[in-house]
Amino acid sequence: MCGIAGIYRLNGNVNLEEIKTFTDSLRHRGPDGSGYELLDDGQLALGHRRLSILDLSEGGKQPMYGIDDRYCITYNGEVYNFIEIRKELQGLGYTFKTTSDTEVILAAYHQWKDECFHKFNGMWAIGIWDKAERKLLLSRDRFGVKPLFYSFIPGKELAFASETIAFKYLKDRAPRISDRNFVYAMQDMATVEAMGYTIYDNVFQLLPGHLIRFDKNSNHIKQERWWHTYEHLVKPPQRYEEQVEQFYELFKDACRIRMRSDVPIASALSGGMDSSSVYCMLHHLMSGNDNKERISDNWQKAFVGIFPDTPVDEKKYADEVINYIGVPPVYVPPDYKNLAQDVVNYTRRMDAITNTPITVVSDIYKAMHDNGIVVSMDGHGADELLFGYVASVKEVYYTAETSGDSEYSDDILNTYLNTLPGERRAHEKEITVKRGKYIADFEKRLHAQPALVKALKRLKQRFSPEQALFNNAFRSSSWYKDIGEVTLSSLSDRPYNFNKMNRDDRELALDFHLTDIPYNMRDFDRGAMFNGIEIRMPFMDYRLVSFLFSLPTKSKVGHGYTKRILRDAMKQKMPESIRTRTLKIGLGAPLDYWFSHELKELLLDALHSQKFKQSPYWNATEIIAFADDRFKSGERFSVSEAQQLWNILNGYLLL
């Protein structure tokens, strides 16, 4: 787990100081060491900042050479099944000098070329130089757990790095903010992130499951998809009970191989179903007779982010898990004394628009770092795979309504309402049932007109979901300056297309591949790596992902619960009160509270500054009048209003 960087200059040489400056801007990602290599007669430079996790010796240092020095790699991530791949390669005659996974990657690439990525179970961003073919290969893991950004000037230079902030350290070419992307990201940062764009002109992401091949003859960048989830679906058992058994074994093994580490491990525990399942599974694994090769025996600590006296505090739920396992927790409250300055500092280092101040993430991992932890086992990904979000359950209800399955639609309606606070349920039931009946009636009338159905299908097939995200009628808030039509082309040679799916399958596919997961992976990677912590996510194991996307919806949500198969798999492995907990809270800052207290002064200072008033990106007069009116009346901002103000403040702090 590290920070990587590279410069390939087509019309000249890279000097050592350039690559050092570029790479060392990422020292927070790799505080344990650094390395720099000049290749291809000085036209290519690779850099690496090291966070030592596997093979702590100098042998694990990067950039690393392999196979008679033909290849040179700079790599950020972990290949968790490196032990199994190493044994396979040894059977083919390969020998190894280190105990790192990096050397295994080099040998696997030599043996299988691009096909090696299909063998890897892990997360990565990789740059490999092939001296024999004089080609540079960039690769990113299936689901984008590890980041990789690049900037390309045709005929001149390709540069890549783990974070956008590194490009500000490139000689004579600091990135310029893209007016269109910047304004759009403040209103819908998830879509900008998912499409592989950034708030800067000419700084892009290598998309999840894609690679780039580059040499001196390349006059453009082509992102090639090497992984497509729907080309790797499996045939699950027909009986639900057997599906549960298979899921359990996959989840258990996903946790087991992610415990491979030569440094201490901990868990970020919220008290929700996902993080609690991971933490309880670790306890179960270490109490059993499973293979523990290269598994750390220092794994017991749990770190709990708390927000006392706010609606988003989940301490009481986390305590139930702590008591079940019997290990003292580390509670992490916000540092209210320094909250405003921390929000400023972390937002600027984040260098992107986020859904919530990154402090709510980074504080947990800072506490881990202060306690000598290097790796965190977390529960990210389950919501997007198992209908964990309230909105996605509602989509399942609408599908059930249109199918005419009244028993199942009643079940899902009940499941949806159970995710909400009690005082909201009656109102939500009324409007949801009304909309469900409208949708069902509309589709019934629509399908009575076959010609219209065919015309709509032809229209849908013209657009990929990625294009549709940007081409849909974009309703810009009056708070922002008009940016005109929002159209960004796909960066992929094979964009995902979910048009043939039914409503609920499409909802999950979009959540996982094109909306929620991309920005969640970015935020948690950045928040953890600010503090030199690697996050491992068992639910993002590709075997689990392929299995869950192969299951019918009824295996994932129903009988009153979201994440049905996970809950049934964890029976007698975790506290029953947590396993059957239905209320959804989620990790996020209590912005409505903070803007009336700890962040009030920061917000007011920003709104009344000359920089804010003169910004070309928003309508300052309208925003200031709205905020001042609320402060004068003493009325607290609603959650949605606070969110809009945060998006504006986030953008302001980046300028």
HELIX and SHEET records of a PDB file:
HELIX    1   1 LEU A   16  ASP A   24  1                                   9    
HELIX    2   2 ARG A   27  ARG A   29  5                                   3    
HELIX    3   3 ASP A   40  GLY A   42  5                                   3    
HELIX    4   4 GLU A   58  GLY A   60  5                                   3    
HELIX    5   5 PHE A   82  GLY A   91  1                                  10    
HELIX    6   6 ASP A  101  TRP A  112  1                                  12    
HELIX    7   7 LYS A  113  GLU A  115  5                                   3    
HELIX    8   8 CYS A  116  LYS A  119  1                                   4    
HELIX    9   9 THR A  164  TYR A  169  5                                   6    
HELIX   10  10 ASP A  179  ALA A  194  1                                  16    
HELIX   11  11 THR A  229  GLU A  231  5                                   3    
HELIX   12  12 TYR A  240  ILE A  257  1                                  18    
HELIX   13  13 MET A  273  SER A  287  1                                  15    
HELIX   14  14 LYS A  315  ILE A  325  1                                  11    
HELIX   15  15 LEU A  339  MET A  350  1                                  12    
HELIX   16  16 THR A  359  ASP A  370  1                                  12    
HELIX   17  17 ALA A  382  LEU A  385  1                                   4    
HELIX   18  18 VAL A  390  SER A  403  1                                  14    
HELIX   19  19 SER A  406  ASN A  418  1                                  13    
HELIX   20  20 GLY A  422  ARG A  424  5                                   3    
HELIX   21  21 ARG A  425  LEU A  446  1                                  22    
HELIX   22  22 PRO A  450  GLN A  461  1                                  12    
HELIX   23  23 PRO A  465  ASN A  471  1                                   7    
HELIX   24  24 ARG A  503  HIS A  513  1                                  11    
HELIX   25  25 ASP A  516  MET A  529  1                                  14    
HELIX   26  26 PRO A  538  MET A  540  5                                   3    
HELIX   27  27 TYR A  542  PHE A  549  1                                   8    
HELIX   28  28 THR A  553  SER A  555  5                                   3    
HELIX   29  29 ARG A  564  ALA A  569  1                                   6    
HELIX   30  30 GLU A  576  ARG A  579  1                                   4    
HELIX   31  31 LEU A  591  TRP A  594  1                                   4    
HELIX   32  32 LYS A  600  LEU A  607  1                                   8    
HELIX   33  33 GLN A  610  LYS A  613  1                                   4    
HELIX   34  34 ALA A  620  SER A  633  1                                  14    
HELIX   35  35 VAL A  639  LEU A  654  1                                  16    
SHEET    1   A 6 GLY A  33  LEU A  39  0                                        
SHEET    2   A 6 LEU A  44  ARG A  50 -1                                        
SHEET    3   A 6 CYS A   2  ARG A   9 -1                                        
SHEET    4   A 6 GLU A 157  ALA A 161 -1                                        
SHEET    5   A 6 PHE A 149  ILE A 153 -1                                        
SHEET    6   A 6 PHE A 204  GLN A 205 -1                                        
SHEET    1   B 6 MET A  64  GLY A  66  0                                        
SHEET    2   B 6 TYR A  71  VAL A  79 -1                                        
SHEET    3   B 6 GLY A 122  ASP A 130 -1                                        
SHEET    4   B 6 LYS A 135  ARG A 140 -1                                        
SHEET    5   B 6 HIS A 210  PHE A 214 -1                                        
SHEET    6   B 6 GLU A 224  ARG A 225 -1                                        
SHEET    1   C 5 VAL A 330  VAL A 332  0                                        
SHEET    2   C 5 ALA A 302  GLY A 305  1                                        
SHEET    3   C 5 ILE A 265  ALA A 268  1                                        
SHEET    4   C 5 VAL A 375  MET A 377  1                                        
SHEET    5   C 5 GLU A 534  ARG A 536  1                                        
SHEET    1   D 2 VAL A 557  GLY A 558  0                                        
SHEET    2   D 2 TYR A 561  THR A 562 -1                                        
END                                                                             
